[in-house]
Amino acid sequence: MNYADMMLRGRCLLDAHGLRDWRFDVQNLRNMNLYVHDYYGICFLETKTIVVDWHSSRNFRQTVLHEIAHALLGRPGHDRDWLRVAAQVGCTFKHLLPYACADKSIVI
């Protein structure tokens, strides 16, 4: 998938979930000055921006849906509330298990 396809598909997913006032971008997150590494996507709540790594084409849709769930919930974290919203938007959990199951009380 090329950059233009990723931008179009990402924008369509945000619009489909009511995030029309949010921005979407595709960047090389490995080069961003972040406090953590190996992110496929990031939801910046303050600026209403979802950024997806351009290396994430294999998991692109699920990565965007994952970040959409954060945007709709309005806060970071992968607790029960986030899991509920993620399921509502169609995010599957296989690629999230190391994060989502950090809280052993959450059963997927």
KOLVEX-337723 format. One record per residue (C-alpha): residue number from 1; chain; x, y, z. Coordinates in nm, 3 decimals, m for minus. Layout:
// residues N
+-----+-------+---------+---------+---------+
!  nr ! kette !      xx !      yy !      zz !
+-----+-------+---------+---------+---------+
! NUM !     A !       X !       Y !       Z !
...
+-----+-------+---------+---------+---------+
// end
This chain:
// residues 108
+-----+-------+---------+---------+---------+
!  nr ! kette !      xx !      yy !      zz !
+-----+-------+---------+---------+---------+
!   1 !     A !   0.000 !   0.000 !   0.000 !
!   2 !     A !   0.143 !   0.337 !  m0.091 !
!   3 !     A !   0.125 !   0.667 !   0.098 !
!   4 !     A !  m0.172 !   0.802 !  m0.099 !
!   5 !     A !  m0.373 !   0.482 !  m0.038 !
!   6 !     A !  m0.292 !   0.492 !   0.333 !
!   7 !     A !  m0.398 !   0.856 !   0.359 !
!   8 !     A !  m0.726 !   0.793 !   0.176 !
!   9 !     A !  m0.813 !   0.477 !   0.370 !
!  10 !     A !  m0.723 !   0.635 !   0.704 !
!  11 !     A !  m0.929 !   0.946 !   0.633 !
!  12 !     A !  m1.226 !   0.729 !   0.529 !
!  13 !     A !  m1.205 !   0.528 !   0.854 !
!  14 !     A !  m1.195 !   0.842 !   1.068 !
!  15 !     A !  m1.492 !   0.988 !   0.880 !
!  16 !     A !  m1.687 !   0.663 !   0.910 !
!  17 !     A !  m1.650 !   0.676 !   1.289 !
!  18 !     A !  m1.752 !   1.039 !   1.322 !
!  19 !     A !  m1.403 !   1.185 !   1.360 !
!  20 !     A !  m1.443 !   1.436 !   1.078 !
!  21 !     A !  m1.279 !   1.712 !   1.281 !
!  22 !     A !  m0.969 !   1.498 !   1.341 !
!  23 !     A !  m0.654 !   1.502 !   1.131 !
!  24 !     A !  m0.489 !   1.188 !   0.993 !
!  25 !     A !  m0.130 !   1.143 !   0.884 !
!  26 !     A !   0.114 !   0.872 !   0.785 !
!  27 !     A !   0.473 !   0.918 !   0.900 !
!  28 !     A !   0.785 !   0.724 !   0.982 !
!  29 !     A !   0.726 !   0.692 !   1.356 !
!  30 !     A !   1.065 !   0.530 !   1.401 !
!  31 !     A !   1.220 !   0.869 !   1.325 !
!  32 !     A !   0.995 !   1.071 !   1.555 !
!  33 !     A !   1.138 !   1.187 !   1.885 !
!  34 !     A !   0.906 !   0.979 !   2.106 !
!  35 !     A !   0.955 !   0.845 !   2.454 !
!  36 !     A !   0.867 !   0.492 !   2.337 !
!  37 !     A !   0.956 !   0.292 !   2.029 !
!  38 !     A !   0.785 !   0.034 !   1.810 !
!  39 !     A !   0.454 !   0.218 !   1.780 !
!  40 !     A !   0.238 !   0.143 !   1.478 !
!  41 !     A !   0.015 !   0.439 !   1.553 !
!  42 !     A !  m0.041 !   0.723 !   1.795 !
!  43 !     A !  m0.350 !   0.916 !   1.896 !
!  44 !     A !  m0.277 !   1.274 !   2.000 !
!  45 !     A !  m0.590 !   1.371 !   2.190 !
!  46 !     A !  m0.483 !   1.732 !   2.245 !
!  47 !     A !  m0.445 !   1.808 !   1.874 !
!  48 !     A !  m0.708 !   1.562 !   1.750 !
!  49 !     A !  m0.455 !   1.385 !   1.531 !
!  50 !     A !  m0.402 !   1.018 !   1.454 !
!  51 !     A !  m0.064 !   0.927 !   1.308 !
!  52 !     A !   0.011 !   0.583 !   1.168 !
!  53 !     A !   0.354 !   0.448 !   1.086 !
!  54 !     A !   0.414 !   0.401 !   0.716 !
!  55 !     A !   0.567 !   0.061 !   0.796 !
!  56 !     A !   0.230 !  m0.058 !   0.927 !
!  57 !     A !   0.074 !  m0.142 !   0.592 !
!  58 !     A !   0.031 !  m0.507 !   0.693 !
!  59 !     A !  m0.177 !  m0.412 !   0.999 !
!  60 !     A !  m0.291 !  m0.075 !   0.870 !
!  61 !     A !  m0.669 !  m0.105 !   0.916 !
!  62 !     A !  m0.642 !  m0.255 !   1.263 !
!  63 !     A !  m0.386 !   0.006 !   1.366 !
!  64 !     A !  m0.615 !   0.290 !   1.257 !
!  65 !     A !  m0.913 !   0.130 !   1.433 !
!  66 !     A !  m0.700 !   0.090 !   1.748 !
!  67 !     A !  m0.623 !   0.463 !   1.746 !
!  68 !     A !  m0.984 !   0.551 !   1.662 !
!  69 !     A !  m1.088 !   0.367 !   1.978 !
!  70 !     A !  m0.854 !   0.591 !   2.180 !
!  71 !     A !  m0.995 !   0.900 !   2.008 !
!  72 !     A !  m1.355 !   0.800 !   2.077 !
!  73 !     A !  m1.281 !   0.707 !   2.438 !
!  74 !     A !  m1.089 !   1.030 !   2.492 !
!  75 !     A !  m0.804 !   0.887 !   2.694 !
!  76 !     A !  m0.505 !   0.654 !   2.663 !
!  77 !     A !  m0.487 !   0.302 !   2.801 !
!  78 !     A !  m0.617 !  m0.042 !   2.717 !
!  79 !     A !  m0.863 !  m0.107 !   2.997 !
!  80 !     A !  m1.212 !  m0.257 !   2.982 !
!  81 !     A !  m1.364 !   0.066 !   2.851 !
!  82 !     A !  m1.110 !   0.088 !   2.570 !
!  83 !     A !  m1.163 !  m0.280 !   2.481 !
!  84 !     A !  m1.539 !  m0.219 !   2.459 !
!  85 !     A !  m1.496 !   0.082 !   2.227 !
!  86 !     A !  m1.234 !  m0.103 !   2.021 !
!  87 !     A !  m1.474 !  m0.394 !   1.970 !
!  88 !     A !  m1.752 !  m0.152 !   1.869 !
!  89 !     A !  m1.538 !   0.001 !   1.593 !
!  90 !     A !  m1.428 !  m0.340 !   1.464 !
!  91 !     A !  m1.080 !  m0.358 !   1.609 !
!  92 !     A !  m0.973 !  m0.718 !   1.658 !
!  93 !     A !  m0.745 !  m0.790 !   1.948 !
!  94 !     A !  m0.487 !  m1.039 !   1.818 !
!  95 !     A !  m0.224 !  m0.772 !   1.752 !
!  96 !     A !  m0.301 !  m0.605 !   2.087 !
!  97 !     A !  m0.273 !  m0.897 !   2.325 !
!  98 !     A !   0.060 !  m0.798 !   2.487 !
!  99 !     A !  m0.090 !  m0.458 !   2.573 !
! 100 !     A !  m0.455 !  m0.542 !   2.629 !
! 101 !     A !  m0.378 !  m0.832 !   2.860 !
! 102 !     A !  m0.131 !  m0.647 !   3.078 !
! 103 !     A !  m0.422 !  m0.620 !   3.320 !
! 104 !     A !  m0.484 !  m0.988 !   3.401 !
! 105 !     A !  m0.845 !  m0.911 !   3.495 !
! 106 !     A !  m0.928 !  m0.838 !   3.133 !
! 107 !     A !  m1.044 !  m1.144 !   2.948 !
! 108 !     A !  m1.072 !  m1.127 !   2.572 !
+-----+-------+---------+---------+---------+
// end
